[in-house]
Amino acid sequence: SNVGKSSLIRALFSLSPEVEVRVSKTPGHTKKMNFFKVGKYFTLVDMPGYGYRAPQDFVEMVEAYLQERCNLKRTFLLVDGVVGLQKTDHIAVEMLEEFGIPYAMVLTKIDRASRGLLLKNVLKIQDFVKEKAQGCFPQLFLVSSLEFSGVHLLRCFVAHVTGNLPTVEAS
């Protein structure tokens, strides 16, 4: 719930004025799914967090959406860079793996973590992905919505998976 989802969405689409994202000072404020249409290119869905402030109907709402969206391109699992993987993240990964949904992991708030703690959390996540995940994109994205570090790379990845940024073959 407190990984900075809304802040990341705001940072990702800061160059798209049509995507208006409100960010609350209170963590876990998102209680329903919010849909952001990005031009005529794609729609981004902000889901409520599954942490301590998760809405009561979270499982029914999210499971149904994930299982029924045949045009879903990618799910992004956000992990707090200071806290690292939690038990609820493991459950989320199990669900994504069970449904066969492709996903990527994003380590947020990297500006708040010391380099040593950040390295420890990155290594733990990489080990976890290697052992437990088949549907996870192998690259972990490290971002700071505050300092915009890593945001451009994640923005490019989103553009690529939605078909709006083709890869260029090296000649």
Contacts in CASP RR format, 6 or more apart in sequence:
PFRMAT RR
TARGET T0000
AUTHOR 0000-0000-0000
METHOD contacts of the structure
MODEL  1
SNVGKSSLIRALFSLSPEVEVRVSKTPGHTKKMNFFKVGKYFTLVDMPGY
GYRAPQDFVEMVEAYLQERCNLKRTFLLVDGVVGLQKTDHIAVEMLEEFG
IPYAMVLTKIDRASRGLLLKNVLKIQDFVKEKAQGCFPQLFLVSSLEFSG
VHLLRCFVAHVTGNLPTVEAS
1 27 0 8 1.000
1 28 0 8 1.000
1 48 0 8 1.000
1 49 0 8 1.000
1 50 0 8 1.000
1 51 0 8 1.000
1 52 0 8 1.000
1 53 0 8 1.000
1 54 0 8 1.000
2 27 0 8 1.000
2 28 0 8 1.000
2 51 0 8 1.000
2 53 0 8 1.000
2 80 0 8 1.000
3 49 0 8 1.000
3 78 0 8 1.000
3 79 0 8 1.000
3 80 0 8 1.000
3 108 0 8 1.000
3 109 0 8 1.000
4 27 0 8 1.000
4 78 0 8 1.000
4 80 0 8 1.000
4 108 0 8 1.000
4 109 0 8 1.000
4 145 0 8 1.000
5 30 0 8 1.000
5 46 0 8 1.000
5 47 0 8 1.000
5 49 0 8 1.000
5 78 0 8 1.000
6 21 0 8 1.000
6 22 0 8 1.000
6 23 0 8 1.000
6 24 0 8 1.000
6 29 0 8 1.000
6 30 0 8 1.000
6 46 0 8 1.000
7 23 0 8 1.000
7 108 0 8 1.000
7 145 0 8 1.000
7 146 0 8 1.000
8 78 0 8 1.000
8 106 0 8 1.000
8 108 0 8 1.000
8 143 0 8 1.000
8 145 0 8 1.000
8 151 0 8 1.000
9 19 0 8 1.000
9 21 0 8 1.000
9 36 0 8 1.000
9 44 0 8 1.000
9 46 0 8 1.000
10 21 0 8 1.000
10 23 0 8 1.000
10 145 0 8 1.000
11 143 0 8 1.000
11 145 0 8 1.000
11 148 0 8 1.000
11 151 0 8 1.000
12 151 0 8 1.000
12 154 0 8 1.000
12 155 0 8 1.000
12 158 0 8 1.000
13 19 0 8 1.000
13 21 0 8 1.000
13 36 0 8 1.000
13 38 0 8 1.000
13 44 0 8 1.000
16 38 0 8 1.000
16 39 0 8 1.000
18 37 0 8 1.000
18 38 0 8 1.000
18 39 0 8 1.000
19 36 0 8 1.000
19 37 0 8 1.000
19 38 0 8 1.000
19 44 0 8 1.000
21 36 0 8 1.000
21 46 0 8 1.000
27 53 0 8 1.000
28 48 0 8 1.000
28 49 0 8 1.000
28 51 0 8 1.000
28 53 0 8 1.000
29 53 0 8 1.000
30 46 0 8 1.000
30 47 0 8 1.000
30 48 0 8 1.000
30 49 0 8 1.000
31 48 0 8 1.000
31 55 0 8 1.000
32 48 0 8 1.000
32 55 0 8 1.000
32 61 0 8 1.000
33 45 0 8 1.000
33 46 0 8 1.000
33 47 0 8 1.000
33 48 0 8 1.000
33 61 0 8 1.000
33 62 0 8 1.000
33 65 0 8 1.000
34 45 0 8 1.000
34 46 0 8 1.000
35 43 0 8 1.000
35 44 0 8 1.000
35 45 0 8 1.000
35 46 0 8 1.000
36 43 0 8 1.000
36 44 0 8 1.000
36 45 0 8 1.000
36 46 0 8 1.000
37 43 0 8 1.000
38 44 0 8 1.000
41 162 0 8 1.000
41 164 0 8 1.000
42 73 0 8 1.000
42 162 0 8 1.000
42 164 0 8 1.000
44 158 0 8 1.000
45 65 0 8 1.000
47 61 0 8 1.000
47 62 0 8 1.000
47 65 0 8 1.000
48 54 0 8 1.000
48 55 0 8 1.000
48 58 0 8 1.000
48 61 0 8 1.000
48 62 0 8 1.000
49 58 0 8 1.000
50 58 0 8 1.000
50 62 0 8 1.000
50 88 0 8 1.000
50 91 0 8 1.000
50 92 0 8 1.000
51 86 0 8 1.000
51 88 0 8 1.000
55 61 0 8 1.000
63 95 0 8 1.000
66 72 0 8 1.000
66 75 0 8 1.000
66 95 0 8 1.000
66 96 0 8 1.000
66 99 0 8 1.000
66 101 0 8 1.000
67 99 0 8 1.000
72 101 0 8 1.000
73 102 0 8 1.000
73 161 0 8 1.000
73 162 0 8 1.000
74 102 0 8 1.000
74 103 0 8 1.000
74 104 0 8 1.000
74 137 0 8 1.000
74 158 0 8 1.000
74 161 0 8 1.000
75 96 0 8 1.000
75 101 0 8 1.000
75 102 0 8 1.000
75 103 0 8 1.000
75 104 0 8 1.000
76 103 0 8 1.000
76 104 0 8 1.000
76 105 0 8 1.000
76 106 0 8 1.000
77 89 0 8 1.000
77 92 0 8 1.000
77 93 0 8 1.000
77 96 0 8 1.000
77 103 0 8 1.000
77 104 0 8 1.000
77 105 0 8 1.000
77 106 0 8 1.000
78 105 0 8 1.000
78 106 0 8 1.000
78 108 0 8 1.000
79 85 0 8 1.000
79 86 0 8 1.000
79 89 0 8 1.000
79 105 0 8 1.000
79 106 0 8 1.000
79 107 0 8 1.000
79 108 0 8 1.000
79 121 0 8 1.000
79 125 0 8 1.000
80 107 0 8 1.000
80 108 0 8 1.000
80 109 0 8 1.000
81 107 0 8 1.000
81 108 0 8 1.000
81 109 0 8 1.000
81 110 0 8 1.000
81 112 0 8 1.000
81 113 0 8 1.000
81 117 0 8 1.000
81 118 0 8 1.000
81 121 0 8 1.000
82 109 0 8 1.000
82 112 0 8 1.000
82 113 0 8 1.000
82 117 0 8 1.000
82 121 0 8 1.000
83 121 0 8 1.000
84 107 0 8 1.000
84 121 0 8 1.000
84 124 0 8 1.000
84 125 0 8 1.000
85 121 0 8 1.000
85 124 0 8 1.000
85 125 0 8 1.000
85 128 0 8 1.000
90 128 0 8 1.000
90 132 0 8 1.000
93 103 0 8 1.000
93 128 0 8 1.000
93 132 0 8 1.000
93 133 0 8 1.000
93 136 0 8 1.000
96 103 0 8 1.000
96 135 0 8 1.000
96 136 0 8 1.000
97 132 0 8 1.000
97 133 0 8 1.000
97 134 0 8 1.000
97 135 0 8 1.000
100 135 0 8 1.000
101 135 0 8 1.000
102 135 0 8 1.000
102 137 0 8 1.000
103 135 0 8 1.000
103 136 0 8 1.000
103 137 0 8 1.000
104 136 0 8 1.000
104 137 0 8 1.000
104 139 0 8 1.000
104 141 0 8 1.000
104 157 0 8 1.000
105 125 0 8 1.000
105 129 0 8 1.000
105 136 0 8 1.000
105 137 0 8 1.000
105 140 0 8 1.000
105 141 0 8 1.000
106 140 0 8 1.000
106 141 0 8 1.000
106 142 0 8 1.000
106 143 0 8 1.000
106 154 0 8 1.000
107 118 0 8 1.000
107 121 0 8 1.000
107 122 0 8 1.000
107 125 0 8 1.000
107 140 0 8 1.000
107 141 0 8 1.000
107 142 0 8 1.000
107 143 0 8 1.000
108 143 0 8 1.000
108 144 0 8 1.000
108 145 0 8 1.000
109 144 0 8 1.000
109 145 0 8 1.000
109 146 0 8 1.000
110 118 0 8 1.000
110 142 0 8 1.000
110 143 0 8 1.000
110 144 0 8 1.000
110 149 0 8 1.000
111 144 0 8 1.000
111 146 0 8 1.000
111 147 0 8 1.000
111 149 0 8 1.000
113 121 0 8 1.000
118 142 0 8 1.000
122 140 0 8 1.000
122 142 0 8 1.000
125 140 0 8 1.000
126 140 0 8 1.000
129 136 0 8 1.000
129 138 0 8 1.000
129 140 0 8 1.000
137 157 0 8 1.000
139 157 0 8 1.000
141 150 0 8 1.000
141 153 0 8 1.000
141 154 0 8 1.000
141 157 0 8 1.000
142 149 0 8 1.000
142 150 0 8 1.000
143 149 0 8 1.000
143 150 0 8 1.000
143 151 0 8 1.000
143 154 0 8 1.000
144 150 0 8 1.000
144 151 0 8 1.000
145 151 0 8 1.000
156 165 0 8 1.000
159 165 0 8 1.000
160 166 0 8 1.000
160 167 0 8 1.000
END
